Amino acid sequence: MEMAERLAEGPASLALIRKMYWASLENSHEQQLGMEAKLQMQAGLTADYSEGVTAFREKRRTRFTGQ
């Protein structure tokens, strides 16, 4: 349960990774690469992405909100 809580508080990208994983069971390699490109663009537009970059530059721990 503790691990589930930590993952729930993690970055928004975890939901995108889970989405890609489940799609990979039915997608071709080419379809999966296209989906990855699309979801990478989506992830780059999230508040969590900005927080990750800012935290890295400031050399501090991240404070992800899941958005």
C-alpha positions, 0 to 999 in steps of 0.5 A: 500500500505504501508503494501504491501511495508513493506512485500515486504521488509521482509524476504525471508521466507514470500514467502515460507510461502505464498507457503505453505499456497496455497498448504495447500488447496489441500495437505493432512496433511502428504503432508503439513508436508513434504512440511514444512520440505523441506521449513524450510531447504530452509529457513535456507539456505537464506541470510535473515536467516543468517541476522536474527541470526546475528541481534539477536546476536548483539541485533540490528534490522534486515536488510532483503534483501529478499534473 
